[in-house]
């Protein structure tokens, strides 16, 4: 191909894609993304707020399913580290001493049994709180998703 043809394609493809963007956005709203990551910004905000209600220490560690927690931590104002899947292999910067020292905000999709079992393991006596998130865009709403959170404050 000539440089001229490549330049034409480089200009036309984005221009032809623009009319489809609202439809793609609506589909993402209705059907979500992988691993509830499309709820991550809102989850990060809720975890941060709940943390501040529990302790005056900074939020340094979030735990939960990999896709959700990795994205939620990026949106949280404190930019905490993650304990993805409660797996020390995936999160070598976490150990029990760090959990005790820094505490941990945990989030699970409310029907994800493996994650809920990890809450029992790490925070058996901590109070749980369920909340529902519905994303909104141009008057449309996503299906509601229920999450369970636990705040494990520093010791």
Secondary structure by P-SEA (a helix, b strand, c coil): ccaaaaaaaaaaaaaaaccaaaaaaaaaaaccccccccaaaaaaaaaaaaaaaccccccccccccaaaaaaaaaaccccccccccccccccccccaaaaaabbbbbbccccaaaaaaaaaacccccbbbbbbbbbbcccccccbbbbbbbbbccc
